[in-house]
Amino acid sequence: MVTASALLPLWNRAEEWARRLAMIREATAFLYLSTYYIEYDGYAVELLDALDAAQRRGVAVNLLIDGFGQRLGGTLMSRESRLALASRLDAIRSAGGVVTIYRPRHRLQRWLGGGQHVKIQVSDAGEALFCSSNLTRMSFEGWNEYAVALRGPVVPTLLESYREIGGSVEESHLEHLRTGAFAAEAGIALDYWLCNPNLLQGAGGPLGWGGTNFVTDRLVQMIAEAKASIAITSLYFKPIEPLMAALLAAARRGVTVEIHHSHRDALPATELAWIAAAAHYRRLLRDGVRVYENRHGEHSKIVVTDGTFVAFGSYNFEHAAHDRLAEAMLASRDPAAVQPALAIFEELRRHPDNVRVTPQTLRELPARLRVKRTFLGPFKRWM
């Protein structure tokens, strides 16, 4: 259990971006930032310019990027953009900054998409951002995302976990955040759930791995203990079987269950993620689960049970979050953390882009999608 002296919800995309830049521009000693990938667009240029300026005034910059995620993100960029991004990252290194591309130890882990998916930003001012968003225009002009700005004892806890997801942290920076006014105890109680399955696996990586993922287990427990309601957001809802079974069991015992995830058009690069999710639609609808597809894209990761317990962070409901990617969630029963999430679900239910899936929806799917769902659905672990 950790505490926060302040928790500011950042659902509005412009507000999160402004907070990110302000943290970098106001840093005087150090700045840490982890992301799954950077797309070299206007947002990346603005952020990298801010990091360059921070380095020129003596700030120690530490940037952690996932290797597999960046390779996937690179498919969205031209060759010229990829080269320009590489040049900018080299410039940070040349100026004394730390740029780490995280790749798990074993070759099979790397081939199968192992990596880190946690998004943390921390500065010497004693503030942390804990986010679902990547550094890409899609996260700030397209999809829904959720972040929180935090102060208090939780901040050094988040920065210390940066090491477990592949980064390096100066001990003096942790000590700075643990002492003085930054260390004051406060009233917002939080649990921090973190797991990097790559550190728990052998040379076979996720293949045949039957180990325990701490975050998955906590989410299963959270769902299993729900008595009245469960509301979930995820990029695409295609969880491992223990999570699916817990959710369906809750629905069968009378818990109101709703899933908010993305429409197939929200991910133009591929339909595969949606197909993996849609393969379970009949199963979910049969047990009374309410499923919504967001046409402009849902990339937040929020779970609320009984209107009193919330978890949010980086964990998508998918196999990769369980056995390939380092993921983290913050959980709390404090109204300061719960109420903003409840307001988000109220907004989603009203939004015209958020459309409920019904049996009629499934009957009206184009024939090619029904065929793909039937034949590709069994391979959802890798989609």
N, C-alpha and C positions, 0 to 999 in steps of 0.2 A: 504494500500500500504506500502510495506517495501522495503529496498534496500540492495544490496550486494556490497561489495568492490571487490569481486572476485567470479567467478563461473567457476569451472573446471569440464567439463563433464567426466564421468567415464563409458564409454561403454565397454571398454576392461576389461575382468573379472579379470585378474591378477593385473591390476592397481588398481581396487577398493579394492581388498583384501589387497594389500600392503598398501594402504592408511588407511584402517581400523586398521591394526596392528600398523602402524607408529603412529597413533593418540593415541592409548592405551599406546604404549611404551614411548611416549614423554610426556604424561600427568604427571603433578606434583601435582595437587590439586584435580581434580574431573574428572569423566568420566561417561557419561550417554549413555545408549544404549537400544533401543526398537526393538523388533522383533516379528514376528508372531509365529515362532517356531525355536527351535534349534535341529538339528539332530546330534547325538553324533558320528561324523566321524572325520577324520583328521583335518578338518577345525575347528570344535568345540573344539577339544583338543588344537589346537594352540591358538585359541582365549582365551579360559579359562586359559591356561597357562600364557598368557599375562596379563589377568586380575588379576591373583594371584600375579604376579610379581609387578603389579601396586599397589596392596594393601600393599604389603610388604614395599614399599617405601613411603607409607602414602597417596596414592590416594584414595579418596572416590569414590567407585564404585557403580553405580546404574543400575540395569538390569531389564527391563520390558519385560515379555513374556506373550503372550496371552494364556489363559487356554485352550480354545477350539482348537486353532491352534496347541498347543503342544500335545494335545491328538491325533489330526489327524497325526501330525508328528511322534508320538510315534508308530504308526502302521508300519512305515518304519524301525523301530529299533528292535533289539532283546531285550529280557528281560534283559540280562546282560548290554546292552548299556543304556537302560532306567535307570537301577539302578546306573550305573556309572555316568550318567549325573546328577541324583538327588543328588548323593554324592558330586559331584563337586559344585553344586549350594548351598548345605548345607555348604560347606567349605567357600564359599564366605560370606554367612550370618554369620558364626561363626567368621570370621575375621573382622566383622563390616560392611560389604557391605549390600546394600539393593537389595533384589531380590523379585520382585513383580510378582505374577501370576494374570493377570487381568481376572476377571469374572464379568459380569454385575450383577446388583443387583437382578433382578427378575429371578426366577427359569426357567420360560418358555424361557426367552432370552438365558439362558445358554444351555438349551436343544436343541434349534433351531440354535445354532451356533453363538450367539452374542459374540462379542469380539472386539479386536483392531488389525488393520492390518497395522499400520503406522510404518515405519522403519527410525529412527533418531539416529544418534550418534553425541555426542557433548563433547568437552573437554575444559579444562581451557585455552588452547592455542588460543581459539577464532575461532575454525573451527567447522563446522557441516557437516556431511554427511546426505544426504536426498536420500533415496534409494527405489528401488522396491524389492531388494533381501532379502531372508531369510538367516539364518546361517546354510547352508547346502551345501554339495558338488554339488547338482543339480544347485544351483544358481551361482556357480563359475567354474563348469566344464561342465555344460549341457546347460541350458536355456540361452537365451538372457536376460539381465537385464540392467537397466539404473540407474545410481546414479550421483549425483553432489556433489562436495566439495565446501562449501560456507564459506565466511567470511563477516564480517560487521554486520549491525544492524539486518539482518534477523536471525542471530544465536540465540540471546536471545528470539526472537519471536518463533522459533522452540522449544527451550527448555521449554519455558513457556507453550506451547501447550502439552507438555509431561504430564501435569497434567490432561488435558481433556481426554486423552486416557488411564488413569488409573494409571499413575505413580505419584511419589512425587518428588518435586524439592526443594532444599535448596534456600531460598531467597538470601542468600549471594552469591551463585553461579550465580544467575541471575544478581545481582548487579555488580559482577566482569565483566560479559560480556557486560553490558550496559554502562560501564564507560571507560574512557581513550581511547587508540588507537582503541579498539574494536568497539567503538560507532561512529567512523568517518563515515559521510555520503558518499555515493559513487553513481556511475552512473547507476548501473544495477537495474532497477525498477522491482519489483516482486509483485504479489498478492499471498497471502497464503489462500488456501481454505481448511477448516477443518470442519468435522462434525462427531460426535459420536452419531448415532441414538439411542443407548441404553439409553442415558441420557434424551431422549425426549419421551420415551415410558413408559407406565404403566405396570401392571402385565401381560397383554396379549402379551407383547413384540411386534414383528413384525406382529402378527396376527391382522388383522383389522386396523393396523396403517395407517393413511392417512396423516401423518405429512410431513413436508418439510425437505428435505436434502439439505443443502446449496451447497455441492459439486455437487450433481446431477443437481441442478438448474443452476449452473454456466456452466456445460458442455452442458446442453441443449441450453442455451443461446449462447454459443460459436459456436455450430453446426448450430443453426438457423440463425446466422448472417454471416455465411460463404458465400462468393460470387463466388469463383472459385474452391477451392479444400479443401478436408478434408482427412487427413491420420491419422489412429489410430492403435496403438498396444495394445494388451490385451492378457492375458493368454488364455481365450476363450471368444468369442464375443457373449454374451447372455444377453443383457441389458434389463432394465425395459422398458415398452412400451413408455413412453415419450421420452426417448433417441432414441429408434428405430424409432419412428415416425418422430422425428426431422431429423434423418439421411436420411430416405427414402424421406422425403419432399425435402431435399437438393438435393438428386440425381435427383428427378423428375424435379427440376427447373434448371438442367443443371450443378450442381456442380460435379466435379470429386471426387468420394468417394472411398477410398481404406481401407480395413481392413486387418491387419496382425495379425494372432493369431496362435495357436498351432495345429499341426496335432494330430490325436487321439493317435498315437504311442508315443507322447512326454510325456504322463502321464500314465506310465505303470500300476499304481495301479487301475485305473478305466477308462472306456470309457464314463461314464455318463456326464462329463462336455462337452466333444466333442459332444455327442448326443444332449445335450441341445442347443448347438450352431448350429449344423447342421440342426436342426429342422427349422431354418429360412433361410437356404441357397436359396431355390427357391424364397422366397420373396425378398431377397437381390439381387439376380441375375436378377430377373425380372425387377427391377428398375435401373439396370445398375451399381450396386455396385461391385467393384472389390474385391474379397475375396482371400486371400492367406493363406495357411497353412504351418507353419514352422515345418519341420520334427524333428529338434532337440529341439524345444520348444521356445515359445515366452512368456516371463514373464515380460517384460517391460510394462509400462503403459504411453504411450505418445500420445498426440493429437496435431496435427498441422493444422491450418486452413489458407488458402490463402497464405501459405508460410511466414506468418508474425506474427502469434500468436501461442504460444506453451503452453501446460500444461503437467506436468509430475509428477509422484509420485507413490501412492499405489493403486489408484482406478481402479480395474478391471471392465470391462463392464458386470456386472452381478447383480442379485437381492441382493445378500448378501452385496455388496458394498453400496447399497442404504438403506437397512433396518435392517442390522445386524452388520455391522463392522464399527468401526471408521476408516475413510480414510482421506487422505490429498493429495493435489496437489499444486504445485507451478506453477504459470502462468506468462507469460511475453511476451511483444512485443519487447524486446531488442534483437538486433541481436546476442549478446553474449550468449543468451539462445536459440534463435530460430535456428541459423545456425547449431549447433551440432545435433539437432534433424532432420533437413533437410538432413544432411549427413547420419544419421542412416537410413532414409527411402531410400535414394539412394543405400546404401549398401544392404538393404533387397531386393530391386527390382532385384538386380543383383545376389543374392546368390542362388546357385543351390538347397539348402535345402528349399527354400521358393517357394512353388509351387502354382500357381493360380488354384482356383476352377472354373470349368466350368460345363455347363449342362451335358457334356460327363462324367465328374468326378462323378456326382451324379448317372448317369445311370450305371456306372461300380462298384458302391459300392456293397459289398457282401449283399446277401438277408437278412441275420440276422441283419445287421446294418440298412438297410432300414426299416425293421419291428420295430426295437427298436426306430428309429427316429420317426416313426409314432405314436407309442403307448406311448413312454416316453416323447416326446417333450412337451406335455402340462404341464408336471410337472417340467419344467426347472427352476422355482423359487427355487427349493430345490436341484438342481443338480450342 
